[in-house]
Every structure is written in C-alpha cells, then in structure tokens.
Amino acid sequence: MNRNIVTTISIILFSVFLLSCSEEFLNEEPLHQIDLESFYTKPVDAEIGLTGAYSRIISKSMMTNMVYIAISADELTAGSSARSGIGSGDERSLSTSSNWGMAQGYIEPMVGIANINLLLKKIVDIPDDRFAGERKKEIMGEAYFLRGWAYYMMAMVYRDVQMQLEVPTSSLPEDNFLEKSSQEEILAQAMFDLNKADSLLPIRLGNMSDHDVRGRASKWAAKAFKARIHMWNNHWDKAYNECSAIVESNQFKMADRWINIFAGENNDPEVIWQAQGQSREEYDFIGVYRWYCDANSEQALPPFMVEKSLVNAFDGPYKDVRLEYSVRAIGRAGTPSNYGGRNVKHFKVPSGEVIQGVSDESRDKNTPLMRLADVKLMLAEAIVQSNYSLGSKDDVLAIINELRARAADPEFQPREEDSRYDYDTNSGCEGIELLTIDNIDLQAVKDEKYRELAFEFIRWFDLIRWSRDENNYESVMAMVNAENVHRLYLPIPQSQINANKGRLTQNPGY
C-alpha cells in the first residue's frame, strides 16, 4: 500500500491534543484549531484518517525501535558507529532519555494512537449505508489492529508507557497530562484491541491486490500478535489456538524457496503482514537500515555488523541458504572478533539496478513483520512449553524439519565473492541435517527460531521472556551491558516528561 501522507490528514492530526505537543500548542485556544466537526463526515475522510494512522505507526521512527532491539539482541552489534543513540542498544549505560534519534520512536506511535482515537470516535457518526459493503467495519478493524500493535510494541520496548484511549475534550492543558500505565495494563489493552480487530475484520479485505492486503491489518495478523502476547503471558493453550487458526485458514503457505520471502517486493504468500516501503531514493521509509547495510565491500567496519554468534549458529559454508542470503562478507580478515558480516536480508533487488549513491542493500523494500514460519514456531514452542499436552514431539519435529529442509537451495547464487569458498565446486546450498525425535526439546525450538527469524524483530523480546521465565536476567543483561534489569527497556523521552509537567515520570533505572 502506498502510504504517502495526505496533506489533509497532516492538518487534521494536529488539531487534536497529541502527547508530543509543545507547551505553546497546549495553551492555544480551541478556536484557533480546525473544526473537527467539518471532517470525518464522509467515508473518504475515514480512509484518509486511516492512511494517516498507518503512516505514523508503521514509520521510520518505529523501524528505529526495531533496529534498536536487533542491536540489543545477539543479531547486530556496533561497528564503526559511535555507541550513542541507536547504537546504545549494545551499551545500555549510554542510553539516555535524550539520545539522538530515539525520541521519535516513542512520539510517532503515540501520535498515531491519537489519530486512531479520533477516527474511532468520529466514524460511528458516519451512516453505515454511505460505505461500500462492510467497509466501515473493516476500517474500524484496521484501526483497532494498528492501535493494538502500537501498544504491544510500546509495552515491549518501553515497558510502562502512557495509555490514552479517548480524544481529550478539555481546553485546559493540565487536564490532558497523562501518567504511565504498567506493561501488564498496556498489553491487556493491546489484547483488547486485537480481539476487536479479529472480530471486525473479514477473512480477506476486499477490492485489494495481494500486495496491498499484505500491508494492511488483517484478522490473521491480529491473531498472530495475540499469540505473541499469549506467549509473553505463558498462556500456551491460547497461543496455540490462535496459531492453529491461522495455519488452518489456508490463507498462507510456506514459501517454496526461503529467499522468495525477501526477494523483489517481498510478496510471498508466506507473509502475513509487512511494512511496505517504496524503491526510490528520496523515500526514506525504512532508511534507518542504511546505517548498517553498507555496500562497500572494501570497508572493514560498517556502522552495524552481524554478530559472529549468529553466524556460528548456522552450518556452513553453503549448507544453509538462510545464512548465505542474509549475511554478506562473512568473517572478513582483520575485523573485530565479534564481526560476523553485513546484513542484507531485507534488501534483495532482483534487477540488480543500483541508484546513484544508494546501494542495493539500502533500497527500501517491504519488510515482513509476521509470517507463517513465525506462527509455526510459536506452535512448536507452545507444545513444548505445555509439556506436550497440546501436541507431540513428532509435531514439533515436523515443524522444525520443514524449516531445515527448506534451508537447502540448489539454485542459490552467492552475491559477493569470498576467497574462503570454492565457487567452481560449490553450487547453491546443499542443505543441513534433519533432526531426529531425540533432538527435540525447548532449546531446539529456540535455536531454529534464532536461525529462521534473524533480524525480524522478535529475538530480543524472546530473550527477555525466556530470561524472565528462568528468573535469571544475567545473560541478557550482559548482552547489552545493562547495570540493572530496568535498562533492558528504553527510557521515556525527556521532552515528553517535560510536556506532561510531572504527571509522566521516567522509567526506573534511568
């Protein structure tokens, strides 16, 4: 879906109190603001409002949060980039509430949530019969999904955040200041919103191409993120039921070739939901990736590098296509011991076209945020975590071996010459050994998830969850040099604390 921000909506957005607004705006008389009663009177207004919400929530700022958590996890590490701002994911002692580039990762989703609150308030007054078919319900379902997903992400990245569900009506700034709600409360609200989305959205949005549908909220994306929250809460049976419903819907299928998930416009039927960018130089949608996707093969240290521990988790060389496709320039000589290569997983450009000044790795392509393999791995873990009350070891073995078998790709061609490999005798990826029933346990699921979903924004949340369940945060704290468990989460931007005049307090540990 093309999410160029419509000028009209950018005007409307700032007519409502936003959590990120300045003191001057808060003190502005309502008469100077746009009359909201003149907007949201037609179905097209609701569509514009929905587009504006997408552009705020699925934005470069939210992508900044996602790359930050990949740096925090054992996936990416800082190279030539100074360990400040997003780089402080490796060094939490340097993470502050004023870090450059981090504030918008909090503000933008909150603005999007405010937009959704307004949309949900006003759309009920537009007569149902003015919408085509069930489009009114669909718009509401999409809005609830976006708000639920935004709150899920905020709870996982910041832990305790503000929660606003209504459009403020008071002209007094002090009436609109908000304190934080707990992570548990935020996730409960996210679950409520995702349940609403699940109930309102059809099996498939109508009058849209397959490409556009993958970039829009769906019943199945709502179920998948509900499963994520259930996994966090150790509700294994509920997570299993949501994931089973997705698999049994037959709306998605596993990609025949793993690289097809990320090639071209990333439109493989395995993708359940994706952030959709545009392949042109001036459109900086997921441009934050450019900070670590370095095209210069002679440069030893790109800003952010793949961690060697991730590379070492794969069999190689030329056995597992998930490694060969995802990581480039593996183990170049003369680089730091933790250097594993450069990530290119999201940036395959099949045409090979290179725009002046922009590498093929930094072209903004669609980024899968949920796909069928993730759902199946949640199923596998739920079975193991339930002590096999939800399924058998054979069920788990089948899921893991399906992924491992696909890791063989005889048609794969390397993208960059590497003197360690014999290109004359190696053709494609020959494959890795399948597991046996004796190999199946929780660690086997964790290991396969590490390989299959690297750089797909779930590893850090899983590491915290597993550490919490084991009541031992030492390893995950060491991963980011955190002096206390609170620093596993990000600080609230100081600008927001100042704007809320003391009602909003800083997260513990900062």
Residue pairs with C-beta under 8 A, 6 or more apart in sequence:
1 54
1 212
1 215
1 216
1 276
2 276
2 278
3 51
3 54
3 55
3 58
3 276
3 285
4 55
5 51
5 52
5 55
6 48
6 51
6 52
8 48
9 48
9 49
9 51
9 52
9 115
10 52
11 34
12 34
12 36
12 39
12 48
12 49
12 52
12 118
13 52
13 56
13 111
13 114
13 115
14 21
14 25
15 33
15 34
15 36
16 36
16 114
16 115
16 117
16 118
16 167
16 168
17 26
17 114
17 167
17 168
17 176
18 110
18 111
18 114
19 107
19 110
19 111
19 114
19 162
19 164
19 178
19 496
19 499
19 500
20 107
20 110
20 111
20 495
20 496
20 499
21 499
22 499
23 173
23 499
26 173
26 176
26 499
27 173
29 171
30 171
36 118
36 122
39 45
39 122
40 46
40 49
40 118
40 119
40 122
40 123
40 125
40 126
41 125
41 126
42 126
42 130
43 126
43 130
43 131
43 132
43 135
43 136
45 122
45 126
46 119
46 122
46 123
46 126
46 136
46 139
47 139
49 115
49 118
49 119
49 122
49 123
50 119
50 139
50 142
50 143
52 115
53 112
53 115
53 116
53 119
53 143
53 146
54 112
54 146
55 112
56 108
56 109
56 111
56 112
56 115
57 108
57 109
57 112
57 113
57 146
57 149
57 150
58 275
58 276
59 108
59 112
59 285
60 284
60 285
60 286
60 287
60 288
61 104
61 105
61 107
61 108
61 109
62 105
62 108
62 109
62 150
62 153
63 275
63 285
63 286
63 288
63 289
63 367
64 86
64 101
64 102
64 104
64 105
64 288
65 105
65 153
65 157
65 490
66 457
67 76
67 86
67 288
67 289
67 291
67 292
67 304
68 86
68 89
68 102
68 105
68 157
68 490
69 89
69 157
69 457
69 459
69 460
69 461
70 76
70 89
70 455
70 457
70 459
70 460
71 77
71 78
71 86
71 87
71 89
71 90
71 304
72 89
72 90
72 460
72 479
72 480
72 488
73 459
73 460
73 463
73 479
74 307
74 309
74 310
74 459
74 463
74 479
75 306
75 307
75 310
75 454
75 455
75 459
76 89
76 292
76 304
76 305
76 306
76 307
76 343
76 455
77 90
77 304
77 305
77 306
77 307
77 338
77 339
78 87
78 89
78 90
78 91
78 303
78 304
78 305
79 292
79 301
79 302
79 303
79 304
79 305
79 336
79 339
80 301
80 302
80 303
81 87
81 291
81 292
81 303
81 304
83 90
83 91
83 94
84 94
84 99
84 100
85 99
85 100
85 101
85 102
86 99
86 101
86 102
86 288
86 291
87 94
87 303
87 304
88 94
88 95
88 96
88 99
89 95
89 480
90 480
90 481
91 480
91 481
92 480
92 481
92 482
92 483
92 487
92 488
93 481
93 482
93 483
93 487
95 102
95 487
95 490
95 491
95 510
96 491
96 510
97 491
97 492
97 493
97 494
97 497
97 506
97 510
98 493
98 494
102 490
102 493
103 493
103 495
103 496
105 157
105 490
106 154
106 158
106 161
106 490
106 492
106 493
106 496
107 493
107 495
107 496
109 150
109 153
109 154
110 154
110 162
110 164
112 146
112 147
112 150
113 147
113 150
113 151
113 164
114 164
114 167
116 143
116 144
116 146
116 147
117 147
117 164
117 165
117 166
117 167
118 167
119 139
119 143
120 140
120 143
120 144
121 166
121 167
123 136
123 139
123 140
123 143
126 136
128 136
131 139
132 207
133 206
134 202
137 200
137 201
138 200
138 201
138 202
138 205
138 206
140 196
140 200
141 196
141 197
141 199
141 200
141 201
141 217
141 219
141 222
142 197
142 201
142 216
142 217
144 193
144 194
144 196
144 197
144 200
145 193
145 194
145 197
145 201
145 217
145 218
145 221
145 222
146 217
147 193
148 189
148 190
148 191
148 192
148 193
148 194
148 196
148 197
148 222
148 225
149 190
149 194
149 217
149 221
149 225
151 161
151 163
151 186
151 187
151 189
151 190
151 193
152 187
152 190
152 194
152 225
152 228
152 229
154 161
154 186
155 161
155 183
155 186
155 187
155 190
156 232
156 461
157 489
157 490
158 489
158 490
158 491
158 492
158 507
159 183
159 489
159 507
160 180
160 181
160 182
160 183
160 186
160 507
161 180
161 181
161 186
161 492
162 178
162 179
162 180
162 181
162 496
162 500
162 504
163 178
163 181
163 185
163 186
163 189
164 178
165 189
168 175
168 176
170 176
173 501
174 501
177 500
177 501
177 502
177 503
177 504
178 500
178 503
178 504
179 500
179 503
179 504
179 505
180 492
180 504
180 505
180 507
181 189
187 229
187 232
187 233
190 225
190 229
191 226
191 229
194 222
194 223
194 225
194 226
194 229
195 222
195 226
197 217
197 219
197 222
198 219
198 222
198 223
198 226
201 217
201 218
201 219
201 222
202 219
203 219
203 249
203 251
204 213
204 218
204 251
205 213
205 216
205 218
208 216
210 267
210 269
211 265
211 267
211 276
214 267
214 271
214 272
214 273
214 274
214 276
214 366
215 273
215 274
215 275
215 276
215 366
217 273
218 272
218 273
220 246
220 249
220 251
220 252
220 272
220 273
221 272
221 273
221 370
223 242
223 243
223 245
223 246
224 242
224 243
224 246
224 272
224 273
224 370
224 374
224 375
225 370
226 238
226 242
227 238
227 239
227 242
227 243
227 375
227 378
228 239
228 378
228 458
228 461
230 236
230 238
230 239
230 242
231 239
231 378
231 381
231 382
231 465
232 461
232 465
234 385
234 469
236 382
236 385
236 386
236 390
237 382
237 386
237 390
239 378
239 382
240 379
240 382
240 383
240 386
240 390
240 391
243 375
243 376
243 378
243 379
243 382
244 379
246 252
246 272
246 372
246 375
247 372
247 375
247 376
247 379
252 269
252 270
252 271
252 272
252 371
252 372
253 269
253 270
253 372
254 270
254 372
254 373
254 402
254 406
255 261
255 268
255 269
255 270
255 406
256 406
257 321
257 406
257 409
257 411
258 321
258 322
258 325
258 406
258 407
258 409
259 321
259 325
259 348
259 409
259 412
260 268
261 268
261 270
261 271
261 368
261 371
262 325
262 345
262 346
262 348
262 365
262 368
263 348
263 350
264 348
264 350
265 365
265 366
266 274
266 346
266 365
266 366
266 367
266 368
267 366
270 371
270 372
270 373
271 366
271 368
271 370
271 371
271 372
272 370
272 371
272 372
272 375
273 368
273 369
273 370
274 366
274 367
274 368
274 369
274 370
275 285
275 286
275 366
275 367
275 369
276 366
277 283
277 285
277 286
277 364
277 365
277 366
277 367
278 285
278 364
279 349
279 363
279 364
279 365
280 355
280 364
281 355
281 356
281 357
281 358
283 364
284 364
285 364
286 346
286 364
286 365
286 367
287 362
287 364
289 346
289 347
289 361
289 362
290 362
291 303
291 304
292 302
292 303
292 304
292 305
292 342
292 343
293 302
293 342
293 343
293 344
293 347
293 359
293 361
293 362
294 302
294 303
294 342
294 359
294 361
295 359
295 360
295 361
295 362
296 302
297 329
297 416
300 332
300 334
300 335
301 335
301 336
301 339
302 342
304 343
305 335
305 338
305 339
305 340
305 341
305 342
306 326
306 327
306 339
306 340
306 341
306 342
306 343
307 338
307 340
308 331
308 337
308 338
308 339
308 340
309 338
309 340
310 327
310 340
310 450
310 454
311 323
311 327
311 330
311 331
311 340
311 341
312 340
313 447
313 450
313 451
314 320
314 322
314 323
314 451
315 432
315 433
316 323
316 324
316 330
317 324
317 420
317 421
317 426
318 324
318 421
318 426
318 428
318 429
318 430
319 407
319 408
319 429
319 430
319 431
319 432
320 407
320 429
320 431
320 432
320 451
321 407
321 408
321 409
321 412
321 428
321 429
322 407
322 451
322 452
322 454
323 330
323 451
324 412
324 414
324 429
325 344
325 345
325 348
325 412
326 343
326 344
326 345
326 454
326 455
327 340
327 341
327 342
327 343
327 344
327 345
328 341
328 342
328 343
328 344
328 361
328 415
328 416
329 341
329 342
329 416
329 418
330 340
330 341
330 418
330 420
331 339
331 340
331 341
331 420
332 339
332 341
342 361
343 455
344 361
344 415
345 454
345 455
346 365
346 367
346 455
347 360
347 361
347 362
347 363
347 365
348 360
348 365
349 360
349 363
349 365
352 360
353 360
354 360
355 363
368 456
369 456
369 457
371 456
373 403
373 452
373 453
374 452
374 453
374 456
374 458
376 399
376 402
376 403
377 399
377 403
377 445
377 448
377 449
377 452
377 453
379 391
379 395
379 399
380 395
380 396
380 399
380 400
380 445
380 448
381 442
381 445
381 446
381 449
382 390
383 390
383 391
383 392
383 395
383 396
384 396
384 440
384 441
384 442
384 445
385 442
393 437
393 440
394 437
396 440
396 444
396 445
397 435
397 436
397 437
397 439
397 440
400 435
400 440
400 444
400 445
400 448
401 434
401 435
403 448
403 452
404 432
404 433
404 434
404 435
404 448
405 431
405 434
407 429
407 431
407 432
407 451
408 428
408 429
408 430
408 431
408 432
409 428
409 429
410 427
410 428
410 429
410 430
411 428
412 428
412 429
413 428
414 421
414 423
417 423
435 444
446 462
446 466
449 458
449 459
449 462
450 459
453 459
463 476
463 479
464 473
464 476
464 488
467 473
467 475
467 476
473 485
473 488
476 488
477 483
477 484
477 485
477 487
477 488
480 487
480 488
482 488
483 509
484 509
485 509
486 507
486 508
486 509
486 510
487 509
487 510
489 507
489 509
490 507
491 506
491 507
491 510
492 504
492 505
492 506
492 507
496 504
497 504
497 505
497 506
